[in-house]
Amino acid sequence: MPAATVTVDGLIRQHAVAVAYLAHEPTPATDPDTFIGQLGAVAGYLEVAGIVGHQDLKAAARLIAEASSEPSRRRQVLLERAALCLKGVGDMADEYRDMAG
């Protein structure tokens, strides 16, 4: 069975709520530029908090930004890599929530 196609909109839908929480934003991102910006902010906050994985969020932001100007085949590879980088964002949000609570 072929792997599902990864899209920027799909990544945003899947991770925007956790990323917005971590970025201290009241509203989850709905567009790539806002999502990329929030990922960058979150990476900085998590680095200061000492939460492992912040570098993955920086990488995901870079990959998503790079994918926006790439042809379809390379774009899919970049987005798949970004999806892998974002896999732990829910766990990072839980760890951050536990530290704050």
Phi and psi in radians as a Rosetta constraint file:
Dihedral C 1 N 2 CA 2 C 2 CIRCULARHARMONIC -1.191 0.35
Dihedral N 2 CA 2 C 2 N 3 CIRCULARHARMONIC 2.624 0.35
Dihedral C 2 N 3 CA 3 C 3 CIRCULARHARMONIC -1.202 0.35
Dihedral N 3 CA 3 C 3 N 4 CIRCULARHARMONIC 2.603 0.35
Dihedral C 3 N 4 CA 4 C 4 CIRCULARHARMONIC -1.174 0.35
Dihedral N 4 CA 4 C 4 N 5 CIRCULARHARMONIC 2.567 0.35
Dihedral C 4 N 5 CA 5 C 5 CIRCULARHARMONIC -1.269 0.35
Dihedral N 5 CA 5 C 5 N 6 CIRCULARHARMONIC 2.304 0.35
Dihedral C 5 N 6 CA 6 C 6 CIRCULARHARMONIC -1.631 0.35
Dihedral N 6 CA 6 C 6 N 7 CIRCULARHARMONIC 2.306 0.35
Dihedral C 6 N 7 CA 7 C 7 CIRCULARHARMONIC -2.166 0.35
Dihedral N 7 CA 7 C 7 N 8 CIRCULARHARMONIC 2.773 0.35
Dihedral C 7 N 8 CA 8 C 8 CIRCULARHARMONIC -1.087 0.35
Dihedral N 8 CA 8 C 8 N 9 CIRCULARHARMONIC -0.782 0.35
Dihedral C 8 N 9 CA 9 C 9 CIRCULARHARMONIC -1.044 0.35
Dihedral N 9 CA 9 C 9 N 10 CIRCULARHARMONIC -0.677 0.35
Dihedral C 9 N 10 CA 10 C 10 CIRCULARHARMONIC -1.120 0.35
Dihedral N 10 CA 10 C 10 N 11 CIRCULARHARMONIC -0.737 0.35
Dihedral C 10 N 11 CA 11 C 11 CIRCULARHARMONIC -1.116 0.35
Dihedral N 11 CA 11 C 11 N 12 CIRCULARHARMONIC -0.712 0.35
Dihedral C 11 N 12 CA 12 C 12 CIRCULARHARMONIC -1.110 0.35
Dihedral N 12 CA 12 C 12 N 13 CIRCULARHARMONIC -0.848 0.35
Dihedral C 12 N 13 CA 13 C 13 CIRCULARHARMONIC -1.016 0.35
Dihedral N 13 CA 13 C 13 N 14 CIRCULARHARMONIC -0.711 0.35
Dihedral C 13 N 14 CA 14 C 14 CIRCULARHARMONIC -1.269 0.35
Dihedral N 14 CA 14 C 14 N 15 CIRCULARHARMONIC -0.605 0.35
Dihedral C 14 N 15 CA 15 C 15 CIRCULARHARMONIC -2.089 0.35
Dihedral N 15 CA 15 C 15 N 16 CIRCULARHARMONIC -0.104 0.35
Dihedral C 15 N 16 CA 16 C 16 CIRCULARHARMONIC -1.060 0.35
Dihedral N 16 CA 16 C 16 N 17 CIRCULARHARMONIC -0.662 0.35
Dihedral C 16 N 17 CA 17 C 17 CIRCULARHARMONIC -1.150 0.35
Dihedral N 17 CA 17 C 17 N 18 CIRCULARHARMONIC -0.827 0.35
Dihedral C 17 N 18 CA 18 C 18 CIRCULARHARMONIC -1.127 0.35
Dihedral N 18 CA 18 C 18 N 19 CIRCULARHARMONIC -0.728 0.35
Dihedral C 18 N 19 CA 19 C 19 CIRCULARHARMONIC -1.142 0.35
Dihedral N 19 CA 19 C 19 N 20 CIRCULARHARMONIC -0.742 0.35
Dihedral C 19 N 20 CA 20 C 20 CIRCULARHARMONIC -1.081 0.35
Dihedral N 20 CA 20 C 20 N 21 CIRCULARHARMONIC -0.734 0.35
Dihedral C 20 N 21 CA 21 C 21 CIRCULARHARMONIC -1.012 0.35
Dihedral N 21 CA 21 C 21 N 22 CIRCULARHARMONIC -0.865 0.35
Dihedral C 21 N 22 CA 22 C 22 CIRCULARHARMONIC -1.157 0.35
Dihedral N 22 CA 22 C 22 N 23 CIRCULARHARMONIC -0.506 0.35
Dihedral C 22 N 23 CA 23 C 23 CIRCULARHARMONIC -1.504 0.35
Dihedral N 23 CA 23 C 23 N 24 CIRCULARHARMONIC -0.011 0.35
Dihedral C 23 N 24 CA 24 C 24 CIRCULARHARMONIC 1.062 0.35
Dihedral N 24 CA 24 C 24 N 25 CIRCULARHARMONIC 0.653 0.35
Dihedral C 24 N 25 CA 25 C 25 CIRCULARHARMONIC -1.830 0.35
Dihedral N 25 CA 25 C 25 N 26 CIRCULARHARMONIC 2.393 0.35
Dihedral C 25 N 26 CA 26 C 26 CIRCULARHARMONIC -1.267 0.35
Dihedral N 26 CA 26 C 26 N 27 CIRCULARHARMONIC -0.378 0.35
Dihedral C 26 N 27 CA 27 C 27 CIRCULARHARMONIC -2.220 0.35
Dihedral N 27 CA 27 C 27 N 28 CIRCULARHARMONIC 2.269 0.35
Dihedral C 27 N 28 CA 28 C 28 CIRCULARHARMONIC -1.111 0.35
Dihedral N 28 CA 28 C 28 N 29 CIRCULARHARMONIC 2.604 0.35
Dihedral C 28 N 29 CA 29 C 29 CIRCULARHARMONIC -1.108 0.35
Dihedral N 29 CA 29 C 29 N 30 CIRCULARHARMONIC 2.565 0.35
Dihedral C 29 N 30 CA 30 C 30 CIRCULARHARMONIC -2.179 0.35
Dihedral N 30 CA 30 C 30 N 31 CIRCULARHARMONIC -0.067 0.35
Dihedral C 30 N 31 CA 31 C 31 CIRCULARHARMONIC -2.329 0.35
Dihedral N 31 CA 31 C 31 N 32 CIRCULARHARMONIC 2.749 0.35
Dihedral C 31 N 32 CA 32 C 32 CIRCULARHARMONIC -1.024 0.35
Dihedral N 32 CA 32 C 32 N 33 CIRCULARHARMONIC -0.758 0.35
Dihedral C 32 N 33 CA 33 C 33 CIRCULARHARMONIC -1.095 0.35
Dihedral N 33 CA 33 C 33 N 34 CIRCULARHARMONIC -0.758 0.35
Dihedral C 33 N 34 CA 34 C 34 CIRCULARHARMONIC -1.144 0.35
Dihedral N 34 CA 34 C 34 N 35 CIRCULARHARMONIC -0.745 0.35
Dihedral C 34 N 35 CA 35 C 35 CIRCULARHARMONIC -1.075 0.35
Dihedral N 35 CA 35 C 35 N 36 CIRCULARHARMONIC -0.797 0.35
Dihedral C 35 N 36 CA 36 C 36 CIRCULARHARMONIC -1.069 0.35
Dihedral N 36 CA 36 C 36 N 37 CIRCULARHARMONIC -0.757 0.35
Dihedral C 36 N 37 CA 37 C 37 CIRCULARHARMONIC -1.082 0.35
Dihedral N 37 CA 37 C 37 N 38 CIRCULARHARMONIC -0.746 0.35
Dihedral C 37 N 38 CA 38 C 38 CIRCULARHARMONIC -1.158 0.35
Dihedral N 38 CA 38 C 38 N 39 CIRCULARHARMONIC -0.674 0.35
Dihedral C 38 N 39 CA 39 C 39 CIRCULARHARMONIC -1.049 0.35
Dihedral N 39 CA 39 C 39 N 40 CIRCULARHARMONIC -0.747 0.35
Dihedral C 39 N 40 CA 40 C 40 CIRCULARHARMONIC -1.082 0.35
Dihedral N 40 CA 40 C 40 N 41 CIRCULARHARMONIC -0.764 0.35
Dihedral C 40 N 41 CA 41 C 41 CIRCULARHARMONIC -1.100 0.35
Dihedral N 41 CA 41 C 41 N 42 CIRCULARHARMONIC -0.787 0.35
Dihedral C 41 N 42 CA 42 C 42 CIRCULARHARMONIC -1.076 0.35
Dihedral N 42 CA 42 C 42 N 43 CIRCULARHARMONIC -0.737 0.35
Dihedral C 42 N 43 CA 43 C 43 CIRCULARHARMONIC -0.984 0.35
Dihedral N 43 CA 43 C 43 N 44 CIRCULARHARMONIC -0.742 0.35
Dihedral C 43 N 44 CA 44 C 44 CIRCULARHARMONIC -1.139 0.35
Dihedral N 44 CA 44 C 44 N 45 CIRCULARHARMONIC -0.769 0.35
Dihedral C 44 N 45 CA 45 C 45 CIRCULARHARMONIC -1.097 0.35
Dihedral N 45 CA 45 C 45 N 46 CIRCULARHARMONIC -0.754 0.35
Dihedral C 45 N 46 CA 46 C 46 CIRCULARHARMONIC -1.221 0.35
Dihedral N 46 CA 46 C 46 N 47 CIRCULARHARMONIC -0.575 0.35
Dihedral C 46 N 47 CA 47 C 47 CIRCULARHARMONIC -1.097 0.35
Dihedral N 47 CA 47 C 47 N 48 CIRCULARHARMONIC -0.794 0.35
Dihedral C 47 N 48 CA 48 C 48 CIRCULARHARMONIC -1.096 0.35
Dihedral N 48 CA 48 C 48 N 49 CIRCULARHARMONIC -0.664 0.35
Dihedral C 48 N 49 CA 49 C 49 CIRCULARHARMONIC -1.322 0.35
Dihedral N 49 CA 49 C 49 N 50 CIRCULARHARMONIC -0.184 0.35
Dihedral C 49 N 50 CA 50 C 50 CIRCULARHARMONIC 1.360 0.35
Dihedral N 50 CA 50 C 50 N 51 CIRCULARHARMONIC 0.425 0.35
Dihedral C 50 N 51 CA 51 C 51 CIRCULARHARMONIC -1.555 0.35
Dihedral N 51 CA 51 C 51 N 52 CIRCULARHARMONIC 2.176 0.35
Dihedral C 51 N 52 CA 52 C 52 CIRCULARHARMONIC -1.162 0.35
Dihedral N 52 CA 52 C 52 N 53 CIRCULARHARMONIC 2.400 0.35
Dihedral C 52 N 53 CA 53 C 53 CIRCULARHARMONIC 1.970 0.35
Dihedral N 53 CA 53 C 53 N 54 CIRCULARHARMONIC -0.137 0.35
Dihedral C 53 N 54 CA 54 C 54 CIRCULARHARMONIC -1.021 0.35
Dihedral N 54 CA 54 C 54 N 55 CIRCULARHARMONIC -0.589 0.35
Dihedral C 54 N 55 CA 55 C 55 CIRCULARHARMONIC -1.155 0.35
Dihedral N 55 CA 55 C 55 N 56 CIRCULARHARMONIC -0.481 0.35
Dihedral C 55 N 56 CA 56 C 56 CIRCULARHARMONIC -1.145 0.35
Dihedral N 56 CA 56 C 56 N 57 CIRCULARHARMONIC -0.609 0.35
Dihedral C 56 N 57 CA 57 C 57 CIRCULARHARMONIC -1.240 0.35
Dihedral N 57 CA 57 C 57 N 58 CIRCULARHARMONIC -0.663 0.35
Dihedral C 57 N 58 CA 58 C 58 CIRCULARHARMONIC -1.061 0.35
Dihedral N 58 CA 58 C 58 N 59 CIRCULARHARMONIC -0.764 0.35
Dihedral C 58 N 59 CA 59 C 59 CIRCULARHARMONIC -1.114 0.35
Dihedral N 59 CA 59 C 59 N 60 CIRCULARHARMONIC -0.738 0.35
Dihedral C 59 N 60 CA 60 C 60 CIRCULARHARMONIC -1.074 0.35
Dihedral N 60 CA 60 C 60 N 61 CIRCULARHARMONIC -0.759 0.35
Dihedral C 60 N 61 CA 61 C 61 CIRCULARHARMONIC -1.053 0.35
Dihedral N 61 CA 61 C 61 N 62 CIRCULARHARMONIC -0.771 0.35
Dihedral C 61 N 62 CA 62 C 62 CIRCULARHARMONIC -1.113 0.35
Dihedral N 62 CA 62 C 62 N 63 CIRCULARHARMONIC -0.765 0.35
Dihedral C 62 N 63 CA 63 C 63 CIRCULARHARMONIC -1.144 0.35
Dihedral N 63 CA 63 C 63 N 64 CIRCULARHARMONIC -0.715 0.35
Dihedral C 63 N 64 CA 64 C 64 CIRCULARHARMONIC -1.151 0.35
Dihedral N 64 CA 64 C 64 N 65 CIRCULARHARMONIC -0.752 0.35
Dihedral C 64 N 65 CA 65 C 65 CIRCULARHARMONIC -1.094 0.35
Dihedral N 65 CA 65 C 65 N 66 CIRCULARHARMONIC -0.749 0.35
Dihedral C 65 N 66 CA 66 C 66 CIRCULARHARMONIC -1.139 0.35
Dihedral N 66 CA 66 C 66 N 67 CIRCULARHARMONIC -0.654 0.35
Dihedral C 66 N 67 CA 67 C 67 CIRCULARHARMONIC -1.117 0.35
Dihedral N 67 CA 67 C 67 N 68 CIRCULARHARMONIC -0.473 0.35
Dihedral C 67 N 68 CA 68 C 68 CIRCULARHARMONIC -1.138 0.35
Dihedral N 68 CA 68 C 68 N 69 CIRCULARHARMONIC -0.358 0.35
Dihedral C 68 N 69 CA 69 C 69 CIRCULARHARMONIC -2.014 0.35
Dihedral N 69 CA 69 C 69 N 70 CIRCULARHARMONIC 0.306 0.35
Dihedral C 69 N 70 CA 70 C 70 CIRCULARHARMONIC -1.862 0.35
Dihedral N 70 CA 70 C 70 N 71 CIRCULARHARMONIC 2.661 0.35
Dihedral C 70 N 71 CA 71 C 71 CIRCULARHARMONIC -1.136 0.35
Dihedral N 71 CA 71 C 71 N 72 CIRCULARHARMONIC 2.865 0.35
Dihedral C 71 N 72 CA 72 C 72 CIRCULARHARMONIC -0.951 0.35
Dihedral N 72 CA 72 C 72 N 73 CIRCULARHARMONIC -0.789 0.35
Dihedral C 72 N 73 CA 73 C 73 CIRCULARHARMONIC -1.153 0.35
Dihedral N 73 CA 73 C 73 N 74 CIRCULARHARMONIC -0.875 0.35
Dihedral C 73 N 74 CA 74 C 74 CIRCULARHARMONIC -1.186 0.35
Dihedral N 74 CA 74 C 74 N 75 CIRCULARHARMONIC -0.609 0.35
Dihedral C 74 N 75 CA 75 C 75 CIRCULARHARMONIC -0.992 0.35
Dihedral N 75 CA 75 C 75 N 76 CIRCULARHARMONIC -0.783 0.35
Dihedral C 75 N 76 CA 76 C 76 CIRCULARHARMONIC -1.102 0.35
Dihedral N 76 CA 76 C 76 N 77 CIRCULARHARMONIC -0.715 0.35
Dihedral C 76 N 77 CA 77 C 77 CIRCULARHARMONIC -1.081 0.35
Dihedral N 77 CA 77 C 77 N 78 CIRCULARHARMONIC -0.790 0.35
Dihedral C 77 N 78 CA 78 C 78 CIRCULARHARMONIC -1.073 0.35
Dihedral N 78 CA 78 C 78 N 79 CIRCULARHARMONIC -0.736 0.35
Dihedral C 78 N 79 CA 79 C 79 CIRCULARHARMONIC -1.212 0.35
Dihedral N 79 CA 79 C 79 N 80 CIRCULARHARMONIC -0.609 0.35
Dihedral C 79 N 80 CA 80 C 80 CIRCULARHARMONIC -1.123 0.35
Dihedral N 80 CA 80 C 80 N 81 CIRCULARHARMONIC -0.689 0.35
Dihedral C 80 N 81 CA 81 C 81 CIRCULARHARMONIC -1.153 0.35
Dihedral N 81 CA 81 C 81 N 82 CIRCULARHARMONIC -0.705 0.35
Dihedral C 81 N 82 CA 82 C 82 CIRCULARHARMONIC -1.081 0.35
Dihedral N 82 CA 82 C 82 N 83 CIRCULARHARMONIC -0.725 0.35
Dihedral C 82 N 83 CA 83 C 83 CIRCULARHARMONIC -1.046 0.35
Dihedral N 83 CA 83 C 83 N 84 CIRCULARHARMONIC -0.712 0.35
Dihedral C 83 N 84 CA 84 C 84 CIRCULARHARMONIC -1.115 0.35
Dihedral N 84 CA 84 C 84 N 85 CIRCULARHARMONIC -0.708 0.35
Dihedral C 84 N 85 CA 85 C 85 CIRCULARHARMONIC -1.125 0.35
Dihedral N 85 CA 85 C 85 N 86 CIRCULARHARMONIC -0.529 0.35
Dihedral C 85 N 86 CA 86 C 86 CIRCULARHARMONIC -1.539 0.35
Dihedral N 86 CA 86 C 86 N 87 CIRCULARHARMONIC -0.091 0.35
Dihedral C 86 N 87 CA 87 C 87 CIRCULARHARMONIC -0.947 0.35
Dihedral N 87 CA 87 C 87 N 88 CIRCULARHARMONIC -0.621 0.35
Dihedral C 87 N 88 CA 88 C 88 CIRCULARHARMONIC -1.602 0.35
Dihedral N 88 CA 88 C 88 N 89 CIRCULARHARMONIC 0.091 0.35
Dihedral C 88 N 89 CA 89 C 89 CIRCULARHARMONIC -1.095 0.35
Dihedral N 89 CA 89 C 89 N 90 CIRCULARHARMONIC -0.615 0.35
Dihedral C 89 N 90 CA 90 C 90 CIRCULARHARMONIC -1.120 0.35
Dihedral N 90 CA 90 C 90 N 91 CIRCULARHARMONIC -0.741 0.35
Dihedral C 90 N 91 CA 91 C 91 CIRCULARHARMONIC -1.138 0.35
Dihedral N 91 CA 91 C 91 N 92 CIRCULARHARMONIC -0.666 0.35
Dihedral C 91 N 92 CA 92 C 92 CIRCULARHARMONIC -1.118 0.35
Dihedral N 92 CA 92 C 92 N 93 CIRCULARHARMONIC -0.704 0.35
Dihedral C 92 N 93 CA 93 C 93 CIRCULARHARMONIC -1.117 0.35
Dihedral N 93 CA 93 C 93 N 94 CIRCULARHARMONIC -0.718 0.35
Dihedral C 93 N 94 CA 94 C 94 CIRCULARHARMONIC -1.098 0.35
Dihedral N 94 CA 94 C 94 N 95 CIRCULARHARMONIC -0.769 0.35
Dihedral C 94 N 95 CA 95 C 95 CIRCULARHARMONIC -1.117 0.35
Dihedral N 95 CA 95 C 95 N 96 CIRCULARHARMONIC -0.748 0.35
Dihedral C 95 N 96 CA 96 C 96 CIRCULARHARMONIC -1.096 0.35
Dihedral N 96 CA 96 C 96 N 97 CIRCULARHARMONIC -0.769 0.35
Dihedral C 96 N 97 CA 97 C 97 CIRCULARHARMONIC -1.054 0.35
Dihedral N 97 CA 97 C 97 N 98 CIRCULARHARMONIC -0.741 0.35
Dihedral C 97 N 98 CA 98 C 98 CIRCULARHARMONIC -1.129 0.35
Dihedral N 98 CA 98 C 98 N 99 CIRCULARHARMONIC -0.659 0.35
Dihedral C 98 N 99 CA 99 C 99 CIRCULARHARMONIC -1.186 0.35
Dihedral N 99 CA 99 C 99 N 100 CIRCULARHARMONIC -0.665 0.35
Dihedral C 99 N 100 CA 100 C 100 CIRCULARHARMONIC -1.350 0.35
Dihedral N 100 CA 100 C 100 N 101 CIRCULARHARMONIC -0.474 0.35
